[in-house]
């Protein structure tokens, strides 16, 4: 049952990405072009996502042992410092997003839509994950 629900909610998430335009790299690049032909519509998508996730995240953060609805532990980050690694990681993520117009979840949606060019992005994303693990001691 748990896997069926995960599949259903993953599918719903993918449909949401498609309908909102988050899986369209051109729309994402237009959103990031704040000094040109700016398309602010994705700000509303992100705002809606924040509103949906805000209360569950607050509940998880306040709980001594946060769990999913299936009583599986949620491993929340404990580091609250803004350090060099966070800034560099954020810059690299932002540059990748800005160059490709794709962020991680929509990259998989693009494959489902037949845009196999997203495989270049996914390969680079996994390479970045592996490089991070190599130099961060597996964290």
C-alpha positions as a Markdown table, in Angstrom:
| # | Residue | x | y | z |
|---|---|---|---|---|
| 1 | Unk | 0.0 | 0.0 | 0.0 |
| 2 | Unk | 2.8 | 2.4 | 0.9 |
| 3 | Unk | 4.5 | 1.9 | -2.5 |
| 4 | Unk | 1.2 | 2.4 | -4.3 |
| 5 | Unk | 0.6 | 5.7 | -2.5 |
| 6 | Unk | 4.2 | 6.8 | -3.2 |
| 7 | Unk | 3.6 | 6.0 | -6.9 |
| 8 | Unk | 0.3 | 7.9 | -6.9 |
| 9 | Unk | 1.7 | 11.0 | -5.2 |
| 10 | Unk | 4.8 | 10.9 | -7.4 |
| 11 | Unk | 2.6 | 10.9 | -10.4 |
| 12 | Unk | 0.5 | 13.7 | -9.0 |
| 13 | Unk | 3.6 | 15.7 | -8.4 |
| 14 | Unk | 4.8 | 15.1 | -12.0 |
| 15 | Unk | 1.4 | 16.3 | -13.3 |
| 16 | Unk | 1.7 | 19.4 | -11.1 |
| 17 | Unk | 5.2 | 20.1 | -12.5 |
| 18 | Unk | 3.8 | 19.7 | -16.1 |
| 19 | Unk | 0.7 | 21.9 | -15.6 |
| 20 | Unk | 2.6 | 24.6 | -13.7 |
| 21 | Unk | 5.3 | 24.8 | -16.4 |
| 22 | Unk | 8.2 | 23.8 | -14.0 |
| 23 | Unk | 9.1 | 21.0 | -16.5 |
| 24 | Unk | 9.5 | 23.5 | -19.3 |
| 25 | Unk | 13.1 | 24.8 | -19.4 |
| 26 | Unk | 12.1 | 27.9 | -21.5 |
| 27 | Unk | 9.5 | 28.9 | -18.9 |
| 28 | Unk | 12.1 | 28.4 | -16.1 |
| 29 | Unk | 14.7 | 30.5 | -18.0 |
| 30 | Unk | 12.1 | 33.2 | -18.5 |
| 31 | Unk | 11.5 | 33.2 | -14.8 |
| 32 | Unk | 15.2 | 33.6 | -14.1 |
| 33 | Unk | 15.5 | 36.4 | -16.6 |
| 34 | Unk | 14.5 | 39.2 | -14.2 |
| 35 | Unk | 16.1 | 42.0 | -16.2 |
| 36 | Unk | 14.7 | 40.8 | -19.6 |
| 37 | Unk | 11.4 | 39.2 | -20.6 |
| 38 | Unk | 10.6 | 38.1 | -17.0 |
| 39 | Unk | 7.8 | 35.6 | -16.5 |
| 40 | Unk | 6.8 | 35.8 | -12.8 |
| 41 | Unk | 4.2 | 32.9 | -13.0 |
| 42 | Unk | 6.6 | 30.4 | -11.4 |
| 43 | Unk | 6.8 | 32.6 | -8.3 |
| 44 | Unk | 3.2 | 31.7 | -7.7 |
| 45 | Unk | 3.9 | 28.0 | -8.2 |
| 46 | Unk | 6.8 | 28.2 | -5.6 |
| 47 | Unk | 4.6 | 30.2 | -3.3 |
| 48 | Unk | 1.9 | 27.6 | -3.5 |
| 49 | Unk | 4.4 | 24.8 | -2.8 |
| 50 | Unk | 5.7 | 26.7 | 0.2 |
| 51 | Unk | 2.1 | 27.2 | 1.6 |
| 52 | Unk | 1.4 | 23.5 | 1.2 |
| 53 | Unk | 4.6 | 22.3 | 2.8 |
| 54 | Unk | 4.9 | 25.0 | 5.6 |
| 55 | Unk | 2.8 | 23.3 | 8.3 |
| 56 | Unk | 4.1 | 19.8 | 7.8 |
| 57 | Unk | 7.7 | 21.0 | 7.9 |
| 58 | Unk | 7.0 | 23.0 | 11.1 |
| 59 | Unk | 5.5 | 20.0 | 12.7 |
| 60 | Unk | 8.4 | 17.8 | 11.7 |
| 61 | Unk | 10.9 | 20.4 | 12.9 |
| 62 | Unk | 9.2 | 20.7 | 16.3 |
| 63 | Unk | 9.0 | 17.0 | 16.9 |
| 64 | Unk | 11.7 | 15.2 | 18.8 |
| 65 | Unk | 11.5 | 12.2 | 16.5 |
| 66 | Unk | 9.8 | 13.3 | 13.2 |
| 67 | Unk | 8.1 | 10.6 | 11.3 |
| 68 | Unk | 6.2 | 10.1 | 8.1 |
| 69 | Unk | 2.6 | 9.0 | 8.1 |
| 70 | Unk | 3.9 | 5.4 | 7.8 |
| 71 | Unk | 6.0 | 6.0 | 11.0 |
| 72 | Unk | 9.3 | 6.0 | 9.2 |
| 73 | Unk | 11.9 | 8.4 | 10.6 |
| 74 | Unk | 12.5 | 11.7 | 8.9 |
| 75 | Unk | 16.2 | 12.6 | 8.9 |
| 76 | Unk | 16.3 | 16.4 | 9.2 |
| 77 | Unk | 19.5 | 18.4 | 8.8 |
| 78 | Unk | 21.0 | 19.6 | 12.1 |
| 79 | Unk | 23.5 | 22.1 | 10.7 |
| 80 | Unk | 22.2 | 25.6 | 10.8 |
| 81 | Unk | 25.4 | 27.4 | 9.9 |
| 82 | Unk | 25.7 | 29.3 | 6.6 |
| 83 | Unk | 29.2 | 28.2 | 5.7 |
| 84 | Unk | 31.5 | 28.1 | 2.7 |
| 85 | Unk | 30.2 | 24.6 | 1.6 |
| 86 | Unk | 26.6 | 25.8 | 1.7 |
| 87 | Unk | 27.3 | 28.9 | -0.3 |
| 88 | Unk | 29.4 | 27.1 | -2.9 |
| 89 | Unk | 26.8 | 24.3 | -3.2 |
| 90 | Unk | 24.0 | 26.9 | -3.6 |
| 91 | Unk | 25.9 | 28.8 | -6.3 |
| 92 | Unk | 26.6 | 25.6 | -8.2 |
| 93 | Unk | 23.0 | 24.5 | -8.0 |
| 94 | Unk | 21.8 | 27.9 | -9.1 |
| 95 | Unk | 24.2 | 28.1 | -12.0 |
| 96 | Unk | 23.2 | 24.6 | -13.2 |
| 97 | Unk | 19.5 | 25.6 | -12.9 |
| 98 | Unk | 20.2 | 28.9 | -14.7 |
| 99 | Unk | 22.2 | 27.3 | -17.5 |
| 100 | Unk | 19.8 | 24.4 | -18.2 |
| 101 | Unk | 16.5 | 25.8 | -17.0 |
| 102 | Unk | 16.0 | 22.5 | -15.2 |
| 103 | Unk | 16.0 | 21.5 | -11.6 |
| 104 | Unk | 16.2 | 17.9 | -10.2 |
| 105 | Unk | 12.6 | 16.8 | -10.0 |
| 106 | Unk | 11.5 | 18.2 | -13.4 |
| 107 | Unk | 14.5 | 16.6 | -15.1 |
| 108 | Unk | 12.8 | 13.2 | -14.5 |
| 109 | Unk | 9.5 | 14.6 | -15.7 |
| 110 | Unk | 11.2 | 15.7 | -18.9 |
| 111 | Unk | 12.3 | 12.1 | -19.6 |
| 112 | Unk | 8.7 | 10.9 | -19.2 |
| 113 | Unk | 7.7 | 13.6 | -21.7 |
| 114 | Unk | 10.2 | 12.3 | -24.3 |
| 115 | Unk | 12.9 | 15.0 | -23.8 |
| 116 | Unk | 15.9 | 12.7 | -23.6 |
| 117 | Unk | 18.2 | 15.7 | -23.6 |
| 118 | Unk | 17.5 | 15.9 | -19.9 |
| 119 | Unk | 19.7 | 12.9 | -19.5 |
| 120 | Unk | 22.7 | 15.2 | -19.9 |
| 121 | Unk | 21.5 | 17.2 | -17.0 |
| 122 | Unk | 20.7 | 14.1 | -14.9 |
| 123 | Unk | 24.2 | 12.7 | -15.7 |
| 124 | Unk | 25.8 | 16.0 | -14.6 |
| 125 | Unk | 23.6 | 16.0 | -11.4 |
| 126 | Unk | 24.6 | 12.5 | -10.4 |
| 127 | Unk | 28.3 | 13.3 | -11.2 |
| 128 | Unk | 28.0 | 16.3 | -8.8 |
| 129 | Unk | 26.5 | 14.1 | -6.2 |
| 130 | Unk | 29.3 | 11.6 | -6.5 |
| 131 | Unk | 32.0 | 14.3 | -6.4 |
| 132 | Unk | 30.3 | 15.8 | -3.3 |
| 133 | Unk | 30.3 | 12.4 | -1.6 |
| 134 | Unk | 34.0 | 11.8 | -2.6 |
| 135 | Unk | 35.2 | 15.1 | -1.1 |
| 136 | Unk | 32.8 | 15.4 | 1.9 |
| 137 | Unk | 33.6 | 12.0 | 3.4 |
| 138 | Unk | 30.2 | 10.4 | 2.3 |
| 139 | Unk | 28.0 | 13.0 | 4.0 |
